Amino acid sequence: MPYSSRVALREIALLTNPTAGKGRGARFRDAAAERLRGAGVTVRTLEGRDADEALDLARGVVAEGVDALVLCGGDGMVHLGIQAVAGTGTPIGLVPAGTGNDVARYFDVPRKDPVAAAERLLASSSRTVDLARSGTKYFVTVLAAGFDAVVNERANKMTWPKGQMRYNIATLAELRTFEPLPYTLELDGETRTLDAMLVAVGNGPSFGGGLRITEGAILDDGLLDVVVIKPMSKPGLIRTYPKLFKGTHVTHPAYEHHRVRTVTVAAPGIVSYADGERFGPLPLTVECAAGALTVLA
């Protein structure tokens, strides 16, 4: 993994989703900012009234030349932040305060202690990693484009329960009616048609709070990991689901894995999700944007 020398932080922008993690966002922001200011760092706290305003604020401070854009929230906040920094060389930092925090897992950033996360920022080197890009939009973790995307749609409409249990309940609810989908995939120019339960495109190995669907994905190899789960029984899917947390589903006969630079995914009626956020309806073409992101890690 490529590392640079230690980064000297003089001025950072701290962009926060204050409602992340049942209100942890605001508390974690304040704790992290106090530690950073105590170390002599100038901290500009930013908070948009909505995602569009937050992105405008992020792009503004990146253009002004802050040393880093630090993101306090969950993977959705990271997703927003990378749209502002991709390809610019401005690093992001992480103060995890969300539910899943998969990006923080990738970089072993403390997920429950904002002061410890701030200490990492003060002591860290930068690491350059890949992003996945579709058109002008980027993602860090995994694009869900099948059963997992349908589950995300349902979970986002639910107000109870919170956290991982909401996704577990949404999974069981969607299983009642879900049938395999007809996909057309173009993998580095090679076209395949097949039926599958889901197709996932991974820049990193996990999404949804540690579900390691694209187990083995490497953040800086210049490649995307495309996982296909071919048709399987609903009881089989229920039995396999817990294996996703350990990445041991890779031995299942319905599992298929490809490493590519570019993939096009098409299937009827699916709205894809990436970094836990609504990303766009299929078909989509996704390519690896090698070395597009710098992370203080």
Sequence and secondary structure as in RCSB ss.txt:
>XXXX:A:sequence
MPYSSRVALREIALLTNPTAGKGRGARFRDAAAERLRGAGVTVRTLEGRDADEALDLARGVVAEGVDALVLCGGD
GMVHLGIQAVAGTGTPIGLVPAGTGNDVARYFDVPRKDPVAAAERLLASSSRTVDLARSGTKYFVTVLAAGFDAV
VNERANKMTWPKGQMRYNIATLAELRTFEPLPYTLELDGETRTLDAMLVAVGNGPSFGGGLRITEGAILDDGLLD
VVVIKPMSKPGLIRTYPKLFKGTHVTHPAYEHHRVRTVTVAAPGIVSYADGERFGPLPLTVECAAGALTVLA
>XXXX:A:secstr
  EEEE   SEEEEEE TTHHHHHHHHHHHHHHHHHHHTT EEEEE  SSHHHHHHHHHHHHHHT SEEEEEESH
HHHHHHHHHHTTT   EEEEE SS  HHHHHTT  SS HHHHHHHHHH EEEEEEEEEETTEEESSEEE SHHHH
HHHHHHH  SS THHHHHHHHHHHHTT   EEEEEEETTEEEEEEESEEEEESSS BTTTB TTTT  TTSS EE
EEEE    HHHHHHHGGGGGTTGGGGSTTEEEEEESEEEEE TT EEEETTEEEEES EEEEEEEEEEEEE 
